[in-house]
Amino acid sequence: MTNLPITPQELSNLQHVSYTLNDGVAELILDRAEVHNAFDEVMISEMISVLGYFAEHKDCQLLVLKANGKNFSAGADLNWMRKQAQMDFEQNLTDAKALAKLMHDLDTFPKPTIALVQGAAFGGALGLICASDIAIATTRASFCLSEVKLGLIPAVISPYVARAMGNRASRRYMLTAERFSADTALKLNVIHEISDDLDAAAKPMIEALLANSPQGMAWVKTLLSRLEDGVIDQNTIDYTSERIARIRVSTEGQEGLNAFFEKRLPNWQQALSTPPTQKPSDTQGAL
């Protein structure tokens, strides 16, 4: 994430995105509906800034990524692509690294992220979706990795897309550049759910996330990132053992355990404006 905290003043002149924060839920909204929320260098920079702001914001407990208009994002902006065609290698490298930072910042965002997808989600938009923790799309959403049609490759987004859909499926859809439907995206693990009421579908997930330990969820994301290579060796055993031992003795871990045994809500739920009414089940535990 960014090295220095982003201030609200630095976000006062946003052109291509907007944001909100209510009851712990932050929203990062793509706001170029007139060009189908196409990416350019300004939008990328603004998204990086908003992510940096909410990563450090103590009142932000989760982030929803959404878009205004009929389409989530049609991919790269045509004028931006024209500029790229005139750039030399070093300029293109700088440009690509900015997009890579955006994808990395979203992927490593220290709080849960949910992408709500309607309409077209092409090119870099698929990277954003696959870098999010949870993704929900409408019935008529469509997806495409169209770069090879232009003589290009989906390089920067490929680690996130291939992780989500697998290498074999990535070969097909990156090589053919064919569109695929929400049903196919669901089968490929690009999205987790299909609903034509995105906000209603997200609501139970948001409620579940808000009820969970912020530290626990942040550590889960770090844990899964560490385990991505799939190798289970002595280093893996040592690392996972250290992680559970460390979180058990942490302040938040102790609070969660004590609340469970005392049959009360942990303090992170008490801080919610409308905390869950049910108490923890006596069959729960942690390994």
C-alpha positions, -999 to +999 in steps of 0.1 A: +000+000+000+010+037+000+039+047+023+023+078+037-014+080+048-037+096+022-056+126+035-092+135+026-078+167+011-059+147-014-091+131-025-110+164-029-106+167-067-114+132-079-125+131-115-131+095-125-140+077-092-160+086-061-162+071-026-183+068+005-180+055+040-210+046+061-212+023+092-178+007+085-186+000+048-164+019+023-174+021-013-150+028-042-171+037-072-160+038-108-176+070-121-171+073-158-204+060-170-203+080-202-173+060-214-184+027-198-160+033-168-130+027-191-096+028-174-070+056-180-040+068-160-062+092-141-087+066-129-059+042-120-041+069-099-074+079-082-082+043-074-048+038-058-053+069-037-087+058-025-075+023-016-046+038+003-070+061+022-093+033+033-065+009+040-054+032+069-089+045+079-098+031+113-135+033+106-133+013+074-140-024+080-146-035+045-146-022+009-172-025-018-160-020-054-188-010-077-195+011-108-220+037-119-239+032-152-248+001-173-213-014-173-187-022-147-159-014-170-152-018-207-114-020-201-088+004-214-099+039-224-093+045-262-076+078-258-053+062-232-045+034-256-036+060-283-012+076-259+004+043-251+009+035-287+031+067-289+051+060-258+086+044-258+094+013-237+103+032-205+072+053-206+051+021-212+068+004-183+060+032-159+024+032-172+022-006-167+036-004-132+009+020-121-018-006-132+002-033-115+002-013-083-035-009-085-041-046-088-016-054-060-031-028-037-066-042-042-053-078-038-034-070-006-060-046+008-060-054+046-098-056+049-124-077+030-133-065-005-165-072-025-168-064-062-203-058-076-204-063-113-230-053-139-228-053-177-195-055-194-163-064-175-135-065-200-097-065-198-084-048-167-119-050-151-114-088-148-082-081-129-101-060-104-128-086-100-103-114-095-082-094-071-113-088-049-121-113-021-157-117-031-175-110-064-211-109-073-224-102-109-258-097-125-274-123-148-265-104-180-229-095-170-204-105-196-166-109-194-138-109-219-100-110-220-097-093-254-061-082-254-048-106-281-073-092-306-052-060-304-018-078-306-014-074-268-015-096-237-033-094-204+000-093-186-005-072-155-039-088-146-028-124-155-016-134-120-050-126-105-071-140-133-051-172-135-053-177-098-091-173-099-099-194-129-069-217-131-042-219-158-061-241-182-092-220-184-070-189-186-053-204-217-087-208-234-101-173-226-069-154-230-061-171-263-096-170-279-106-136-265-141-149-265-168-134-243-182-155-215-213-152-194-220-148-157-229-185-156-195-194-170-178-169-147-194-186-118-182-220-129-147-205-134-146-190-099-143-155-113-175-146-094-191-163-064-228-154-069-252-142-095-280-118-086-299-090-104-301-071-072-264-066-063-269-045-032-294-071-018-271-100-026-242-082-009-261-073+022-258-107+041-221-109+031-215-074+045-233-082+077-213-114+081-180-096+075-189-068+099-195-093+127-161-109+123-128-100+139-110-073+118-076-086+128-087-122+121-099-113+086-067-094+079-046-123+090-067-147+069-058-127+038-021-127+047-023-164+055-039-174+022-014-152+002+014-170+019-001-204+010-008-197-027+020-219-040+002-249-026+034-264-010+030-281+023+064-285+038+081-279+071+082-241+065+044-242+059+039-262+091+060-239+111+044-208+096+008-219+102+016-231+137+032-197+146+002-178+131-025-195+152-003-193+184+004-156+177-033-147+172-045-166+202-023-145+225-031-112+207-054-086+222-081-093+197-077-130+199-080-129+237-111-107+234-127-132+210-120-162+231-131-145+263-163-133+247-170-168+235-166-184+269-184-156+287-213-158+262-211-121+252-204-102+221-168-094+214-160-057+214-158-054+176-194-064+174-204-041+203-190-012+183-214-018+154-245+004+152-267-027+149-247-056+163-258-092+156-284-105+181-274-141+183-246-152+206-218-175+195-225-212+193-210-234+220-198-257+192-175-232+177-137-234+181-104-225+166-076-248+154 
